[in-house]
Amino acid sequence: MTTHSVLVLLDTPTIEVRSAAKELLTLARNIGEPVAVAFEAPNEKTIEQLKEYGVRRLFLGTVEGGASHHLTPVAAELLAQAVEMTQARAVLASPTFENKEISARLAYAIGAGLVIDTVKVGLEGDNFVGYKRVFAGSWDVDCTIRTPIAVATVRANAVIPAPADTPSEALETVEFSVAPSELATSAYMVSRTEHAPIAGGSGRPKLAEAAFVVAGGRGTNGDYGPVEELADALGGAVGATRDAVDEGWIEHDAQIGQTGVTVAPRVYIGAGISGAPHHRGGMQASGIIIGVNSDADAPIFEICDFGVVGELQDVLPQAAAAIRAYKEGQYEI
C-alpha cells in the first residue's frame, strides 16, 4: 500500500507547534506521511515537537522579490509549490480566516477538492473524506473528494493530539523559493499588527483552538469577571454573543456565531446566553455543552448536555473555586 504525503501548514513555527497543529499532524499520520510546511524558519522547540509527532520532512518556503507570505495569494502559491515538490495527496490547515482563504485559493489553483471546517478527516478507499456539520449543526455530512488532491481546514479539537509511537530521529529541511505572480502581488502589505489576546488574558489559548470555552451573553450585563475567572480556572478561552459585542462589552474577536468565530471545544459553557440560532450555529459542534441561565425556559437548554438554572454571578465563581481546589488536590471530584 502506497503511503501518501499529507502536508500540514504550520501557523507559528517561530514559537511552537500549537495544539491545533498537533491535531493536524495526528490526523495526517492516520492517513499518510505527515510533512510539515512553513514560511518562517522554525525554532529548536518547534523542530523537537515535529520530530516527536513523527515528522521527517519540513518544507520551508520563502518569497522572492520582497513580497510578504502573509498575503493570502502569495501563501497559496507557496503551498502550491510545496504540493508539487512533495506530490502530496492532501493539505491540512487550521481553520483561521487567513487559512480558509489560502486553502480556497490553493484548491482553485491546483484543481483540488476543498472542505472547509471539517471536524475530522479520513480515507475511504482511494478517496479523501471530510466529515462536517452544516446548517447550524442540523446535519452531519460526509464530503468525499474525488480529485487526486484534497485540501481541508480542520476545526480544532477534532482529535486528541498524540505523539508518534516512534518519534523521528532527524528532521530534513528542504528550502524552496517562489517568485509570486503579478496577480498574487496586485495587493501588497503596507503594515501588519498582531493584536493582543482578548479580554486581557495573555495566557489564554486562541478562541478557535481552545479545548474549553466559557462564553458570556446579555446575562452578564457587561461584567465579564465571572466568565474570565472560570475560563482561567479551566485554562480555556473567553467567548461572547453578538449582543454582547454590539453592546461594546467585549471585542469582536470574542464573538461566537455564524458571523463570528466557529468553535468546537471539548467543553463549552454558555453563561447568560439565551441560545439564539445565530450563536448556536457557531458552537453546536462542541463536545459537551453546559448552559447557565436564570431562565429555565431558555432555548440553550434544548441543546445542553448539562444545564444549571441560576444566576451566573453566583454559579461561575463557585465552579471556578471548585476547579482550583481540585487542581490543588484539596478534594476529588
Secondary structure, DSSP 8 states (H G I E B T S, - for coil): ----EEEEE-S-TTT---HHHHHHHHHHHHHSEEEEEESS---HHHHHHHHHTT--EEEEEEEGGG--TTSHHHHHHHHHHHHHHHT-SEEEE---HHHHHHHHHHHHHHT-EEEEEESEEEEETTEEEEEEEETTTTEEEEEEE-SSSEEEEE-TTSS-----SS--S--EEEEEEE---TTTTSS----------GGG-TTS--TTT-SEEEEE-GGGTT--HHHHHHHHHHT-EEEE-HHHHHTTSS-GGGBBSTTSB----SEEEEES----HHHHTTTTT-SEEEEEES-TT-GGGGS-SEEEES-HHHHHHHHHHHHHHHHTTS---
